[in-house]
Amino acid sequence: MAHVAIVTGGTRGIGEAISLMLQRDGFTVVANYAGNDAKAKAFSDKTGIPAYRWDVGDHQATLDNCARISEEVGPVDVVVNNAGITRDGTLHKMSFDDWNEVMRINLGGCFNMAKACFPGMRERGWGRIVNIGSINGQAGQYGQVNYAAAKSGIHGFTKALAQEGAKFGVTVNAIAPGYIDTDMVAAVPPPVLEKIVAKIPVGRLGHANEIARGVAFFVSEDGGFVTGSTLSINGGQHMY
Protein backbone atom coordinates (compact mmCIF):
# COMPACT_ATOMS: atom_id res chain seq x y z
CA MET A 1 0.00 0.00 0.00
CA ALA A 2 1.33 3.43 -0.93
CA HIS A 3 2.29 5.81 1.86
CA VAL A 4 -0.14 8.71 2.31
CA ALA A 5 1.46 12.17 2.13
CA ILE A 6 -0.07 15.52 3.06
CA VAL A 7 1.43 18.62 1.47
CA THR A 8 0.23 21.83 3.10
CA GLY A 9 -0.19 24.73 0.71
CA GLY A 10 0.00 21.94 -1.83
CA THR A 11 -2.07 23.26 -4.74
CA ARG A 12 0.09 26.16 -5.93
CA GLY A 13 3.72 27.15 -6.47
CA ILE A 14 6.33 25.09 -4.63
CA GLY A 15 3.59 23.09 -2.93
CA GLU A 16 2.08 22.05 -6.26
CA ALA A 17 5.49 20.92 -7.53
CA ILE A 18 6.00 18.87 -4.36
CA SER A 19 2.55 17.28 -4.63
CA LEU A 20 3.19 16.26 -8.24
CA MET A 21 6.68 14.95 -7.50
CA LEU A 22 5.44 12.75 -4.66
CA GLN A 23 2.55 11.51 -6.78
CA ARG A 24 5.04 10.60 -9.50
CA ASP A 25 7.09 8.68 -6.92
CA GLY A 26 4.13 6.53 -5.94
CA PHE A 27 2.80 8.28 -2.85
CA THR A 28 -0.92 8.78 -2.29
CA VAL A 29 -0.95 12.56 -2.05
CA VAL A 30 -3.43 14.86 -0.36
CA ALA A 31 -3.02 18.63 -0.75
CA ASN A 32 -4.10 21.17 1.84
CA TYR A 33 -5.07 24.70 0.86
CA ALA A 34 -6.29 27.76 2.75
CA GLY A 35 -8.79 29.63 0.64
CA ASN A 36 -8.69 29.70 -3.15
CA ASP A 37 -11.42 27.19 -4.02
CA ALA A 38 -11.28 27.78 -7.76
CA LYS A 39 -7.55 27.11 -8.03
CA ALA A 40 -7.79 24.12 -5.71
CA LYS A 41 -10.55 22.59 -7.85
CA ALA A 42 -8.56 23.22 -11.02
CA PHE A 43 -5.54 21.56 -9.38
CA SER A 44 -7.56 18.50 -8.33
CA ASP A 45 -9.27 18.21 -11.71
CA LYS A 46 -5.90 18.32 -13.47
CA THR A 47 -3.94 16.01 -11.16
CA GLY A 48 -6.47 13.76 -9.46
CA ILE A 49 -5.02 14.80 -6.10
CA PRO A 50 -7.74 15.58 -3.54
CA ALA A 51 -7.54 19.02 -1.91
CA TYR A 52 -8.80 19.64 1.62
CA ARG A 53 -9.42 23.18 2.80
CA TRP A 54 -8.39 24.33 6.27
CA ASP A 55 -6.15 26.84 8.02
CA VAL A 56 -3.05 25.01 9.28
CA GLY A 57 -2.64 27.72 11.92
CA ASP A 58 -5.92 26.57 13.49
CA HIS A 59 -4.97 23.79 15.90
CA GLN A 60 -8.34 22.06 16.17
CA ALA A 61 -9.07 22.33 12.45
CA THR A 62 -5.73 20.68 11.72
CA LEU A 63 -6.38 17.83 14.15
CA ASP A 64 -9.88 17.31 12.73
CA ASN A 65 -8.85 17.36 9.08
CA CYS A 66 -5.83 15.10 9.54
CA ALA A 67 -8.10 12.62 11.33
CA ARG A 68 -10.57 12.89 8.46
CA ILE A 69 -7.83 12.25 5.90
CA SER A 70 -6.65 9.21 7.88
CA GLU A 71 -10.18 7.81 7.74
CA GLU A 72 -10.94 8.70 4.11
CA VAL A 73 -7.54 8.12 2.49
CA GLY A 74 -5.34 6.24 4.96
CA PRO A 75 -2.87 6.72 7.82
CA VAL A 76 -0.60 9.68 7.18
CA ASP A 77 3.07 8.68 6.92
CA VAL A 78 4.49 11.80 5.24
CA VAL A 79 3.92 15.47 6.07
CA VAL A 80 5.39 18.33 4.06
CA ASN A 81 4.88 21.62 5.88
CA ASN A 82 4.94 24.08 3.01
CA ALA A 83 2.06 26.46 3.83
CA GLY A 84 3.13 29.99 4.63
CA ILE A 85 2.26 33.66 4.30
CA THR A 86 4.05 37.00 4.35
CA ARG A 87 3.07 40.22 6.09
CA ASP A 88 6.16 42.28 5.38
CA GLY A 89 7.10 45.59 6.95
CA THR A 90 9.76 47.16 9.10
CA LEU A 91 9.33 46.65 12.83
CA HIS A 92 8.17 50.19 13.56
CA LYS A 93 5.34 49.77 11.03
CA MET A 94 4.49 46.14 11.79
CA SER A 95 1.31 45.50 13.77
CA PHE A 96 0.98 42.72 16.29
CA ASP A 97 -1.53 41.07 13.94
CA ASP A 98 1.09 41.10 11.16
CA TRP A 99 3.56 39.45 13.53
CA ASN A 100 1.11 36.98 15.00
CA GLU A 101 -0.46 35.76 11.76
CA VAL A 102 2.90 34.88 10.24
CA MET A 103 4.01 33.08 13.41
CA ARG A 104 0.63 31.36 13.79
CA ILE A 105 0.57 29.96 10.27
CA ASN A 106 4.20 29.54 9.25
CA LEU A 107 5.56 28.14 12.52
CA GLY A 108 2.37 27.18 14.33
CA GLY A 109 1.26 25.19 11.30
CA CYS A 110 4.33 22.97 11.63
CA PHE A 111 3.49 22.27 15.27
CA ASN A 112 -0.17 21.60 14.50
CA MET A 113 0.57 19.17 11.67
CA ALA A 114 3.19 17.34 13.71
CA LYS A 115 0.84 17.14 16.68
CA ALA A 116 -1.80 15.57 14.42
CA CYS A 117 0.42 13.11 12.52
CA PHE A 118 3.64 12.41 14.46
CA PRO A 119 2.05 10.07 17.06
CA GLY A 120 0.73 7.74 14.36
CA MET A 121 4.06 7.69 12.55
CA ARG A 122 5.82 6.82 15.79
CA GLU A 123 3.38 4.00 16.54
CA ARG A 124 3.76 2.52 13.05
CA GLY A 125 7.57 2.83 13.14
CA TRP A 126 7.94 4.87 9.95
CA GLY A 127 7.40 8.48 9.01
CA ARG A 128 8.77 11.49 7.18
CA ILE A 129 8.30 15.16 8.03
CA VAL A 130 9.79 17.84 5.80
CA ASN A 131 9.49 21.48 6.82
CA ILE A 132 9.96 24.24 4.24
CA GLY A 133 12.07 26.98 5.79
CA SER A 134 13.73 29.82 3.91
CA ILE A 135 17.02 31.48 3.09
CA ASN A 136 15.60 34.45 5.00
CA GLY A 137 15.29 32.30 8.11
CA GLN A 138 19.02 31.67 7.84
CA ALA A 139 20.35 35.06 6.76
CA GLY A 140 17.56 37.42 7.84
CA GLN A 141 15.90 39.97 5.58
CA TYR A 142 15.11 43.64 5.95
CA GLY A 143 11.41 44.20 6.60
CA GLN A 144 10.73 40.57 7.51
CA VAL A 145 11.29 40.20 11.25
CA ASN A 146 8.11 38.10 11.47
CA TYR A 147 8.81 35.87 8.47
CA ALA A 148 12.51 35.46 9.26
CA ALA A 149 11.73 34.60 12.89
CA ALA A 150 9.11 32.03 11.90
CA LYS A 151 11.34 30.39 9.30
CA SER A 152 14.31 30.37 11.66
CA GLY A 153 12.03 28.76 14.23
CA ILE A 154 11.22 26.04 11.72
CA HIS A 155 14.88 25.12 11.49
CA GLY A 156 15.12 24.77 15.28
CA PHE A 157 11.81 22.89 15.43
CA THR A 158 13.18 20.45 12.84
CA LYS A 159 16.31 19.63 14.84
CA ALA A 160 14.43 19.15 18.09
CA LEU A 161 11.66 16.96 16.67
CA ALA A 162 14.22 14.91 14.73
CA GLN A 163 15.71 13.84 18.05
CA GLU A 164 12.30 12.68 19.26
CA GLY A 165 11.52 10.72 16.11
CA ALA A 166 14.84 9.07 15.32
CA LYS A 167 14.47 5.88 17.37
CA PHE A 168 10.94 5.37 16.06
CA GLY A 169 11.90 5.44 12.37
CA VAL A 170 10.57 8.97 11.87
CA THR A 171 12.88 11.45 10.15
CA VAL A 172 12.40 15.21 10.33
CA ASN A 173 14.26 17.48 7.93
CA ALA A 174 13.98 20.95 6.44
CA ILE A 175 14.63 22.64 3.14
CA ALA A 176 15.60 26.31 2.97
CA PRO A 177 14.75 27.59 -0.51
CA GLY A 178 16.26 30.71 -1.95
CA TYR A 179 14.37 32.83 -4.46
CA ILE A 180 12.16 30.58 -6.60
CA ASP A 181 10.20 31.51 -9.74
CA THR A 182 6.77 31.34 -8.12
CA ASP A 183 3.84 33.76 -8.49
CA MET A 184 4.96 35.49 -5.29
CA VAL A 185 8.39 36.29 -6.72
CA ALA A 186 6.89 37.16 -10.12
CA ALA A 187 4.97 39.97 -8.39
CA VAL A 188 8.23 41.67 -7.39
CA PRO A 189 8.90 44.80 -9.51
CA PRO A 190 11.40 44.01 -12.30
CA PRO A 191 14.11 46.45 -11.09
CA VAL A 192 14.00 44.85 -7.62
CA LEU A 193 14.00 41.35 -9.08
CA GLU A 194 17.08 42.19 -11.16
CA LYS A 195 18.93 43.17 -8.00
CA ILE A 196 17.89 39.91 -6.32
CA VAL A 197 19.09 37.77 -9.23
CA ALA A 198 22.37 39.71 -9.34
CA LYS A 199 23.12 38.42 -5.82
CA ILE A 200 22.59 34.76 -6.78
CA PRO A 201 25.90 33.20 -7.88
CA VAL A 202 24.30 30.82 -10.39
CA GLY A 203 22.65 33.84 -12.02
CA ARG A 204 19.01 32.82 -12.02
CA LEU A 205 15.97 32.12 -9.87
CA GLY A 206 15.38 28.58 -8.70
CA HIS A 207 12.61 26.37 -10.02
CA ALA A 208 9.88 24.82 -7.90
CA ASN A 209 10.82 21.34 -9.15
CA GLU A 210 14.30 21.81 -7.69
CA ILE A 211 12.76 22.17 -4.24
CA ALA A 212 10.46 19.22 -4.90
CA ARG A 213 13.38 16.97 -5.75
CA GLY A 214 14.93 17.73 -2.38
CA VAL A 215 11.68 16.79 -0.67
CA ALA A 216 11.48 13.59 -2.72
CA PHE A 217 14.86 12.48 -1.41
CA PHE A 218 14.05 13.24 2.21
CA VAL A 219 10.81 11.22 2.12
CA SER A 220 12.27 8.25 0.26
CA GLU A 221 13.63 5.05 1.77
CA ASP A 222 17.08 6.24 0.67
CA GLY A 223 16.69 9.24 3.01
CA GLY A 224 16.26 7.13 6.13
CA PHE A 225 19.69 7.95 7.60
CA VAL A 226 19.23 11.70 7.19
CA THR A 227 17.40 13.50 9.99
CA GLY A 228 17.65 16.89 11.66
CA SER A 229 19.20 18.36 8.51
CA THR A 230 18.48 21.55 6.61
CA LEU A 231 19.14 21.44 2.88
CA SER A 232 19.82 24.88 1.40
CA ILE A 233 18.66 25.16 -2.22
CA ASN A 234 19.47 28.76 -3.08
CA GLY A 235 21.92 28.90 -5.98
CA GLY A 236 24.79 29.73 -3.64
CA GLN A 237 23.23 32.97 -2.41
CA HIS A 238 23.74 32.02 1.22
CA MET A 239 26.13 29.25 2.23
CA TYR A 240 25.17 27.99 5.66
Protein Blocks (a to p, Z undefined) as FASTA:
>chain_A
ZZddddehilgcjllmmmmmmmmnopacddddfklmmlmmmmmmmnopacddddfklmkl
mmmmmmmmmmmnopcfbdcdfbccddeddfklpcfklmmmmmmmmmmmmmmmmmmmmmmm
mmnopacddddddfklmnopehilmmmmmmmmmmmmmmmmmmmmmmnopacddddddddd
dfklmmpcfklmmmmmmmpmnopacdfklmmmmmmmmmmmklmmgghiacddehhmacZZ
